[in-house]
Amino acid sequence: MGLTIEQITDLRATNPHAIRRMLRERKRRPIFRGDGKLFILAADHPARGALAVNGRETAMADRHDLLERFAKALTNPRVDGVLGTPDIIEELTLMGLLDDKVTVGSMNRGGIRNSVFEYDDRFTSYTANAISENGIDFAKTLLRINLADPGTVRNLEEHARVIDECTKLSLPIMIEPFMSEWQDGKPTNILTTEAAELSVAIASGLGSTSAFTWLKLPVVENMERVVRASTLPILLLGGDGNGDLGELYESWSKALSLSSVKGLVVGRSLLYPEDGDVIKAVEIASRLVHS
């Protein structure tokens, strides 16, 4: 039986060593089982200051509300795991919600939304060693490639280093690559077929080996072309939560049928649906993955 949200604060204050122990002692599972597909819920957005969903600028600011939504979503046995920063992974573990779930540690959250340094996606969260030592199953990074921003090459170099660190620990790592550009003073990801193909080509060649590298990709037009740009396993990116869920479900369903696509990683769209019914939204998406 896990802790209540209120008890988590007391534990943090009185016995912080228990957090690592509970992480290491949680019941783990193989990354793949059954049909060989993964359905992961994501919540690493707050650490990058990306709190907006469906026009609500601070929708994800209430941590108690976010954890309660996760508690509802994780009652669905077809949810395979969670992607998050250390705070969220720890909180869900303390609540007893991550037993027998795949955990994915988000590593670079330095590019704070709407900041002048937003493209500087530094590695400010999980390290490869921390992921391995705490029994986290998977690593994840964001890679925004802006050909007009000289700082991009530093991010590419850092990704190569981190991929090598994960490889030494036999730790799978998913790269979320985008070709991106400034539009009206804001970083904007380019969601065309050609841009996705280019981002895949660049991301696939990072590091001294690609043996443990996965890709986390947006669903774009001609997705069959995009997945043929690499032999790496692919997980689909769920979107920013501002689209029509019916259209999203349809696009996910088509892309999930492609052989290189191994599952879906989605957060805001399902945790904050416009009708407020988290359980229904997660149920529909889970059946698309585990059909």
Beta strands, then each sheet from edge to edge (+ up, - down):
strand 1: 38-43
strand 2: 81-84
strand 3: 102-106
strand 4: 138-145
strand 5: 173-183
strand 6: 186-189
strand 7: 213-217
strand 8: 234-237
strand 9: 261-266
sheet 1: 6+ 5- 4- 3- 2- 1- 9- 8- 7-
end
